[in-house]
Amino acid sequence: MEVIIVPDRSKAALLTARIIDKELRTKPELVLGLATGRTMERVYAYLAVFHQREGLDFSKCHTFNLDEYIGIPSTDPGSYRQYMDEHLFRKVNIRHEQTHLPNGAAEDLGAECRQYEDKIKQLGGIDLQLLGIGGDGHIGFNEPLSALRSRTREKALTPDIARVPRRAITMGVGTILDCRRCLLLATGESKASILAKAVEGPITAMVTASALQLHPRCQVVVDEEASAALHGQDYYRWIFDNEPEWAAFRDLDNLEPR
């Protein structure tokens, strides 16, 4: 894993968006895995601006979201389909049929999960998977004790007063690890402890994000607050400052949309 530490959450979102921008310009038919949540909203806002101001083209790419709640239609304001439409899809030039989310209202959920895996395979697999990390270290809805070789499946969710649905369809940890490149974004002091466990701790099903240590190309973008508990900060900063791969990304001011 490579960890990139930037000053604040806005710069972290900007850098994440620029990495996606570069991948999409290099490969217009990119298969892009997407995540939801507040952390991602700034990333999608930047991508929309890159499209509007700099001509970033989404017309040939396909997207696959990590998860969707079960039991609510895609038209429901609380669905992840509506989240993605609001924050990204309606703001860029991507066709609806090229945006894929699990159907949480499907009559046969097992068949829906298998078909979702098949769709990913038919398009050649996910090139770049964007990820966040939950407070307990989960990625997607792979909460503690999820199998590290799991595939897209129905999953019971930890009870939460603010979370009305109790079940979701989620890509499995194994599905996520199949992608060619992982890009995890974490910001804020509330993520510092769990991020350190995921990046520097043992690989364990109790912290499913720790499985990303097994991925051959996984980058983790964090702000200063989220990096606070990391032991290898000096090393991570040296890598970002010296590795040729990151040369075009070091001047964060120049990454701002024109």
C-alpha positions in Angstrom: 0.0 0.0 0.0 1.1 3.6 -0.7 -0.1 6.3 1.7 -0.3 9.9 0.5 -0.7 12.6 3.2 -2.0 16.0 2.1 -2.9 19.1 4.3 -6.7 18.9 4.5 -9.8 17.1 3.3 -10.4 19.4 0.3 -6.9 18.8 -1.0 -7.4 15.0 -0.4 -10.5 15.0 -2.5 -8.8 17.1 -5.2 -5.9 14.7 -5.4 -8.2 11.7 -5.5 -10.3 13.4 -8.3 -7.1 14.2 -10.3 -5.9 10.6 -10.1 -9.3 9.5 -11.5 -9.1 12.3 -14.1 -5.7 11.0 -15.3 -6.9 7.4 -15.5 -10.0 8.3 -17.5 -8.1 10.5 -19.9 -5.5 7.7 -20.4 -8.3 5.1 -20.9 -11.6 6.6 -22.0 -13.3 3.2 -21.7 -12.3 2.9 -18.1 -14.4 0.6 -15.8 -14.6 2.7 -12.7 -15.8 1.4 -9.3 -17.5 4.0 -7.2 -18.4 4.6 -3.5 -20.9 6.8 -1.7 -20.9 8.8 1.5 -20.0 12.4 2.5 -16.3 11.9 1.9 -16.9 11.2 -1.8 -19.1 14.2 -2.4 -16.1 16.6 -2.8 -14.5 14.1 -5.2 -17.6 14.0 -7.4 -18.0 17.8 -7.3 -14.4 18.1 -8.6 -15.0 15.5 -11.3 -18.1 17.4 -12.4 -16.1 20.6 -12.6 -13.3 18.8 -14.6 -16.0 17.7 -17.1 -17.6 21.2 -17.4 -14.4 23.3 -17.5 -11.8 20.9 -18.9 -13.8 18.5 -21.0 -13.2 15.4 -19.0 -15.2 12.8 -21.0 -17.3 10.1 -19.4 -19.1 9.0 -22.5 -17.1 5.7 -23.0 -16.6 4.6 -19.4 -18.7 2.3 -17.3 -19.3 2.5 -13.5 -20.1 0.0 -10.9 -21.1 1.0 -7.4 -20.0 -0.9 -4.3 -23.5 -1.4 -2.9 -27.2 -0.6 -2.6 -29.8 -1.0 0.1 -32.3 -3.8 -0.1 -36.0 -3.1 -0.1 -36.1 0.4 -1.6 -36.6 1.2 -5.3 -33.9 3.1 -7.2 -36.3 6.1 -7.4 -36.3 6.4 -3.5 -34.4 9.5 -2.3 -32.5 7.3 0.1 -31.2 5.0 -2.5 -27.6 5.1 -3.7 -28.8 5.3 -7.3 -30.3 8.7 -6.4 -27.2 9.7 -4.5 -25.0 9.0 -7.6 -27.4 10.7 -10.0 -27.4 13.8 -7.8 -23.7 14.0 -7.1 -22.2 12.8 -10.4 -24.2 11.1 -13.1 -26.5 14.0 -14.0 -23.5 16.4 -14.0 -21.4 14.6 -16.6 -21.9 13.0 -20.0 -22.3 9.4 -19.0 -25.3 7.4 -20.3 -27.6 5.8 -17.7 -27.1 2.3 -19.1 -23.4 2.6 -18.5 -23.9 3.2 -14.7 -24.4 0.1 -12.8 -25.7 -0.4 -9.2 -27.1 -3.5 -7.6 -30.9 -3.7 -7.7 -31.9 -3.8 -4.1 -35.6 -4.3 -5.2 -34.9 -7.4 -7.2 -37.2 -10.3 -6.6 -34.4 -12.8 -6.6 -31.5 -11.2 -4.7 -29.2 -14.2 -5.2 -29.6 -14.0 -9.0 -29.1 -10.2 -8.9 -25.8 -10.7 -7.0 -24.6 -13.3 -9.5 -25.6 -11.1 -12.5 -23.7 -8.1 -11.0 -20.5 -10.2 -10.8 -21.2 -11.3 -14.4 -21.6 -7.7 -15.6 -18.2 -6.8 -14.1 -16.5 -9.7 -15.8 -18.2 -9.0 -19.2 -16.7 -5.5 -19.2 -13.2 -6.9 -18.4 -13.1 -6.2 -14.7 -12.9 -2.9 -12.7 -9.8 -0.8 -13.6 -10.0 1.6 -10.7 -12.0 1.1 -7.5 -12.7 4.2 -5.4 -13.2 3.3 -1.7 -14.0 4.9 1.6 -13.5 3.3 5.0 -16.1 2.9 7.7 -15.6 3.7 11.4 -15.2 -0.1 12.1 -12.9 -0.5 9.1 -15.4 -1.8 6.6 -15.2 -1.3 2.8 -18.4 -1.5 0.9 -20.8 -3.0 3.3 -18.3 -5.7 4.3 -18.6 -5.2 8.0 -16.5 -7.0 10.6 -16.2 -10.8 10.1 -16.9 -10.6 6.4 -15.0 -13.3 4.5 -11.9 -11.8 2.8 -12.7 -13.9 -0.3 -16.4 -12.9 -0.4 -18.2 -12.0 -3.6 -21.2 -9.7 -4.3 -23.9 -10.9 -1.9 -26.8 -9.9 0.4 -25.5 -8.6 3.7 -27.1 -7.8 7.1 -26.1 -4.4 8.4 -25.1 -3.4 11.9 -28.2 -1.8 13.6 -28.1 1.9 13.3 -30.8 4.4 14.3 -29.9 6.6 11.3 -29.8 3.8 8.9 -33.4 2.6 8.1 -32.6 -0.3 5.8 -31.2 -3.3 7.6 -29.9 -5.2 4.6 -27.9 -4.4 1.5 -26.3 -5.9 -1.6 -22.5 -5.3 -1.5 -19.5 -6.2 -3.6 -17.5 -8.7 -1.6 -14.0 -8.2 -0.3 -12.8 -10.6 -2.9 -14.7 -8.7 -5.7 -13.0 -5.5 -4.6 -9.5 -7.1 -4.5 -10.0 -8.2 -8.1 -9.8 -4.6 -9.4 -6.6 -3.5 -11.1 -6.1 -0.4 -8.8 -7.6 0.6 -5.5 -7.9 4.2 -4.3 -9.0 4.7 -0.8 -9.8 8.2 0.5 -10.0 8.9 4.3 -10.3 12.2 6.0 -10.9 13.6 9.5 -9.6 12.7 12.9 -12.5 10.2 13.5 -10.8 7.9 10.9 -7.3 8.1 12.3 -7.4 5.1 14.6 -9.2 2.7 12.2 -7.1 3.8 9.3 -3.9 2.9 11.2 -5.3 -0.5 11.9 -6.2 -1.0 8.2 -2.9 0.2 6.8 -0.3 -0.9 9.4 -2.1 -3.5 11.5 -2.6 -7.2 10.9 -4.8 -8.5 8.1 -8.1 -9.5 9.8 -11.7 -10.0 9.0 -12.5 -7.7 11.9 -11.1 -4.8 9.8 -12.0 -5.7 6.2 -10.1 -2.7 4.8 -6.9 -4.4 6.1 -7.3 -6.9 3.2 -6.2 -4.1 0.9 -2.7 -4.8 2.1 -2.8 -7.8 -0.2 -3.6 -5.7 -3.3 -0.6 -5.2 -5.6 -1.6 -1.6 -6.4 -3.5 0.2 -3.6 -3.1 3.9 -2.8 -4.5 5.6 0.3 -5.1 9.3 0.2 -5.5 11.0 3.6 -5.5 14.4 5.2 -3.3 15.3 8.2 -6.1 14.6 10.7 -6.7 11.1 9.4 -2.9 10.3 9.3 -2.4 11.2 13.0 -2.1 7.6 14.2 0.1 6.3 11.4 3.6 5.2 12.5 5.2 5.4 9.0 4.4 9.1 8.3 7.9 10.1 7.4 8.3 7.2 5.0 5.0 7.9 3.3 5.9 11.5 2.8 9.3 10.6 1.4 7.6 8.2 -1.2 5.2 11.0 -2.3 8.0 13.5 -2.6 10.4 11.3 -4.5 8.7 8.6 -6.5 8.3 9.6 -10.2 4.7 8.4 -10.4 3.6 11.2 -8.1 5.6 14.0 -9.7 2.6 15.5 -11.6 0.5 15.5 -8.4 2.9 17.2 -5.9 1.9 20.8 -6.6 -1.6 20.6 -5.2 -2.4 24.2 -6.1 -1.8 23.4 -9.8 -4.3 20.6 -9.5 -7.2 23.0 -9.0 -9.6 23.1 -11.9 -8.9 25.9 -14.4 
